Amino acid sequence: MNSVLWARMHGGATHFPIALLIVSVLFDHAGFWWQNNPRRRDFVIVGFFSIMIAAVASFGAVLSGLALSHGKLLGTGAMSMHHWFVWPAFSALVGLAVWRLVVGERASRRALASYLVLATATALAMIIAGFWGGEMVLGR
């Protein structure tokens, strides 16, 4: 397959997990902070399924990105900046999803607060990685 096809596949595959991660963080924050809201359970459910789908979909983004970069795990310039943020964000996203799957609703409030801090940092890292990915495509 040629690079144009991989670029289009990667561009399409990346936005879905990024958006779902952000949705998950927003709804998990809503469920955490609005304890007495009758919709709290709905917020938590949306957050749970959003991060699960984001984690699964992120593998397509990673595989297409690796094909596009010809297997370079770091690279130089904008690609290096992109990868410095995307690899930790991808790892954290998968780890957070596994944690949510294993722990379920049995987490303490302190554990959930820690989860939210890490999930928020992961979303920010993913957004920054997306910025650098855009710089590679659009340039200056």
Secondary structure, 3 states (H helix, E strand, C coil): CCHHHHHHHHHHHHHHHHHHHHHHHHHHHHHHHCCCCCCHHHHHHHHHHHHHHHHHHHHHHHHHHHHHCCCCCCCCHHHHHHHHHHHHHHHHHHHHHHHHHHHCCCCCHHHHHHHHHHHHHHHHHHHHHHHHHHHHHHCC
